[in-house]
Amino acid sequence: MSKIKIMDEILANKIAAGEVVERCASVVKELVENSIDANSSEIKIELKEAGTSLIKVTDNGIGMDKEDAILSFNRHATSKIKNESDLYNINTLGFRGEALASIASVSNVLLKTSQGEIGTLVNIKGGKIIKVENTEARKGTVFEITELFYNTPARLKHLKSLYTELASITDYVNKIALSHPEIRFTLINNGNIILKTDGSNNLLKTISAIYGMDVARKMLEINSEDDDYIINGFISLPEVNRSGRNHIITLVNGRVVRNQELNKVINDSYHSYKPDNRYPIVVINIELDPSLVDVNIHPTKMDIKFSKLEELLDLVKKTIINKLKRQTLIPTIEQPINDFEIKPIIEEK
């Protein structure tokens, strides 16, 4: 008798969830990216107890009909790619078709969605459909996730403190808001607003909403390009720095990514301008042909590979160094009636 058997769909999804859904922030990431791919202009993320009790994501995107709403929870069900060639020209944040199936396998999911006519409500718990019915016809989609990891006690046990979970979610939402300043983001935890952007497509205003006006005033705009890459964004003056690398934010075609070599070059470009144990605030968006980058490395889709990495590193380094070299702090002395006041003025050579 054969010892090898095909796993059932629910078990396979729970195993996949181990990679896709690591913590509350993983759920927020997958749902928000779906909302962005649905052409939403407004996305609201509401949490209770840092997402451990409730994660609710509401958007005003294109929505789904009843058939797609049910089908979307099947593993490898996606509207993003249709054949192998699409894998080398990915223009969406999601494409693997694993996220919703994985989330639904380890939680209680309530989905409400509509394309503007008849709405659909789908309730799935532990990968099993509990209820499907018509609902209100508000255009867009609402996901409510409760009882996260209720059937995977080992994963539930190893959730971090509420503060750590909230910090992880906030960090992600900040970065995705920077990558899409044209979208209005709102992040709320236990009724308290943590982040609210205006969706005006002004990156500097988004930086101000996250880091404050004082930091925004000390950001320098960069723009550069070559035959393969277009880079733009903002870098901080050397005096504005942080104790960790987490504020070096690299975006590729609107996707928040991680690339150690790229981050190292960015930080090294500040050499001699700051202490070695301090790091700048940097938001750089890199635009390139999707065929020059591979995002299909890890289920999180944050680790990527560039086909022409050396050229990109050289362009980024030269752009930052040249920008910093053109900046100089010139103290000027203005004499008020009764006192002296020294004001630093940033001038470009």
N, C-alpha and C positions, 0 to 999 in steps of 0.2 A: 504494500500500500504506500502511495506517495506521502512523503512527510511535508512536502512543500504545498502550501495553500495560499490562495489569494486573500489578502486582508479585506474586510468589509470597509465600505466608504467612511463610516464614522471613525473607525479605528485609525485608518490612514490619515484622516483629517486631524485627529488628536496628535498623531506623531508629527505631522507637518506643523501643527501649532507650536510645537516646541522650538522651531526655528523662527517662525513668523511672528508669534505673539509671546514675547519674552516678559513683558510687563505692561502696565497701563499705558505708558507712552507709546508702545508698539501699536496698540489698538487705535489711539488717537491719530498716529501717523498714517495708518492704512485708511482710515475713514476720511481724514482730511484730504489725502491725496486723491481719493475717489471723487470727493467734492470738487476739487480743482479740475480734474479731468472731465467733470460734467459741466464745465464752463460756468461755474458759480462766480458771482461777483460779491457775495456776502456769505461768510461762514462763521457760525457761532458754535463754540465748544463749551459745554456746561458740565461741570464736575461736582460730585459730592464725595467728600472724604478723599480728595486727590485722585478720583477715578475708581477707587476700590469699591464704592457703593453704586456709583452711576457715572457713565460716560454718555453724554448726549451730544450729537453733532447734527446741526441743522444747516442746510444750504438752500440756495434758490436756483439750483442748476436745472438741467434739462429733465431730470426725473426718469422714471421707468414705467412701462406698462406692467400689467399683472404677470404676463408670461416671463418677462425679463426679471422681474422682482423675485420670482421663485427660482428661476434658473441661475441667478447670480450667486446663490449659495452653494452651487455645485462646484466641486474642485475642478480647476483648469477651465472654468467658464469665464470668458472675457470678451469684451467688445474691442479691445485695444489692438490685438494682432490677429491675423487670419491665416497666415502661412509663414513658412520659414524665412522668406526674404524680409518680412516685416521685422524680424528679430534684429536685423542689422540697420534698421532705420526707425528707431523708437522715438516718438515725439510726445509720449505721455508719461506720467509719473508711474502709473501702474501698468502691468501687462502680463503678469504671471498667472492671474486667476486663482490665487491661493488664499488671499487674505480673508475674504468673507467666510469661506468654508472653514478656515482655521479658527476664526473668532467665534463663529456659531457653534463649533464643536466643544468649546470650553466655557460657554457663557449662556445667558438668556438674552436673546436679541429680539427687539421689536423694531420693525422697519415700517415706515409710512412713506409712500412715494407717489408722485403723480406727475404727468406731463401737462397738466392743466385742465384735464377733463375728469374722468373717474379716477379716484385715488385707490391705492391698494395697501392693505395692512398685512404684514407677514410676521408671525411670531414663531421663532425657532429656539429650542432649548436643547443643548447637548447634541446638536446636529440633527434633531428630529423636528419636523414641522408640527407645531401645535395648532396653529390657526392661520387661515387665509381668508380675508374678507374685504369688501369694499370700504373705503373711508373717504374723508374729505378730499376735495380736489385742489388743494394748495400745491402750486407748481414747485417742485423741488423734492428733496429727500430729507428725512429725519431718521437717524439711527439712535436707539437707546440700548445701551449695553449694561446689564446688571448681572450679579452673581458670577463675576469673572473668576475663572479657575475653580468653580465650585466642585467640579468632578476631576480635578487634578490637584489633589491636596499638597503634593510636594512643591508644585509651582506656587500655590497660594501661600504656603508656609514661608517661602523665600522671597516674598515681596518685601521691599525695603520699607522704611518708615514713611508715614504720610508726607513728611517734609521732603524726603528724597524723591518719592514718586512724583510729587507736585513739581519739584525742581526740574526733573527730567522732562515732564510734559511742557512746562513753561519754556525750557531751553529749545525744544523742538518747535513749538508754535512761534517763538521769536524768530527762529531761522527761516521757517517756511513763510512767515510774514515778510521777511526781508527779501526772499526770493520771488515773492509775488506782491509787490506794493500796490498793484492795481486791484487787489481783492481786500475787502473790508473784513478784518478778523476781530473777533471778540472771544476772549478767554475768561471764564468765570469759574470760581471754585467756592462752593458753599455760599453762593449769592454775592461774593465779592469779586469785582472786576479786577483782573490781573493785567490784562492787555486789551487795548482797543485801538485799532488803526482806522484811518479814514478812507482807505482804498482810492486815494487820489493819484496813484501811480507816481508818487514822489518819494524816491528811496530815502532821501535825507529826512523827510518828515517821519518816515517809518523808523529810521534810526533814532530820531528824537523821541518817538513814542516808547521805544525800548530802553534806550540808554540815558535819556534826558536831554534837555536843551543845551546844557553846558558841554556835553560831549559832542553833540551835533555841530556846535559852533567851531569845534576844533578838528573837523574832518576835512580831508582834502579829496577832491574829485579826481579820478583817474580815467583816462580813455586811451586805448591803444589797439592796434591790430596788425596782423600780417596776412599772408596768403591763406592761412588756415584758421586763425583764431581772432576773435574780437573780444577784448576785455574792457569792462567798465565797472565802476563802483566807487567806493570811498575807503580811504585809509586814514588812520588817526595820526595827528602830530605825535612825535616821540614822547612828549610829556604825558600823553594820555595812554596809559597802559594798564594791564591787568596781571594778576599772578599766575594765570593759567592760559593755555593755548586755545581754550574753548571759544574765545572771541575772535579767532581767525576763521572767518566763515567763507567757504568757497562754494559757489553755485555753478552748475553746468547746465546750460539750457533750462534754467529755472528749477533744477533739482539740487537739493542740499546733498553734498557729497563729502566723502572723507578720502584724502590722499596725502599720505605722510610726506612724500617728496615735495609736493606743492606747498604744503604748510611750512616745511622747513625753509624753502627758498624765500617765502614771504617774510618769515621771521628773520632770516639771515640778511635780508635786504635792509633791515634796521640796525645792522651791526655798527657799533661805535656811536649810535644815537641813543642807546638805552642800556640799562643793566641786563646782563645775560639771563637773569631769572625773572624778567618781566617781558610781557608780550603785548603787541599792539592790538587795537580793535580794527579789524579789516573786514570789509564786505566786498568781495569780488565776484562778479558774474562773468562766466566764460561762455561765449557763444561759438558754436562750431557745427560742422556737418555731423549729424548723428552717427554716420558711418565711421567716424574717426574715434568713437568712444564705445567701450563695452560696459554696459550697466548690468549685464546678466551674470554677475559673479556670485552674489549672495542674495538670499531672499529679501533682505532689508533694502536692497538696491542702492545702498549708500557708498559701498566700495566700488570703485570703477577703475578702468584701465584706459589710458590714452594711447593711440597708435603713434603719435608724434609728441611724446612727453618732453623730450629735450628742447624742442622748439618752443613749447609752451612755457617751460621753466625759464628759459632765456628771455622770452618776451615779458613775463611777469616781473622778473628781477630787474630788467632794464627800466621798465615803466615805473616801478616803485622807487628805485634809486634816483632816477632822473627827477622825479617829482619832489623827493625829499631834498635833493641838492639845490633845487630852485627856491626852497623856503629858507627864510632867515628871520630870526626874532630880533627886531631892532627896538631897543628901548628909547622912547622919546619922552622928554621932560616938558610937561606943561605946567605953567606957574599960575595957579589960582591966586586969588587976592591974598589969602592968609597962609597958604600951605603949598607944598610941592606934592605932585601926584605923578607917579611913574606908570605909564601904560604900555604893555607890550603890544606891538603892532606886527602882524604877519604880512610880510611883503614878499613878492615873488621877483626873483632876479630877472 
